[in-house]
């Protein structure tokens, strides 16, 4: 079973991004997760292309870019050029998810699709066969440090059934409230990728925490 840890930039020390990149490079994390927020789709603003471009110069891991923005189709090319290796957009944020999938694929990078906890997993069924990953939010998109929503396990089970049937190579990513306590259960339900922010960066030894999360 594929297990990937994608530490979230949202919880990093923005005063020393190069040191953060060096820590990630030296760690067992495969990816680095970016939460891009526009203040419209979600009630918060994070960072955009200049930060991604700056981190790309120093980070050797794949940039796992999660865009919580309206009209994602307008920005696919720019995120690809900035360094995204995986670009995940929200089903709810566009009138034409198929168009966004096609645009991302045309850039030659991996495609992810995401939904918030109040959106039915069933809406993803038409797109499962065309994406590399589904990101199920285990909190509501927009802010770090939220409490994990327990119903996420049932949603993962529903998604896993669809993936096994339609696209067995598609990964499942969980973002929000991931800890050492719930990581084993998430893996047991079929999750492949754990996004961890404060759990990693607030740990006494972030590199060891990444190892512990992977082996949970």
Secondary structure, DSSP 8 states (H G I E B T S, - for coil): ---EEEEEGGGS-GGGHHHHHHHHHHSS--EEEEEEEBSSSSS-B---HHHHHHHHHH--SEEEEEEE-SSGGGTHHHHHHHTEEEEEEEGGG-S-HHHHHHHHHHTTSEEEEEE-TTS-GGGGGGGGGG-SEEEEESS-TT-SS----TTHHHHHHHHHHHHHHH-TT-EEEEESS--HHHHHHHHHTT--EEEESHHHHTSSSHHHHHHHHHT-
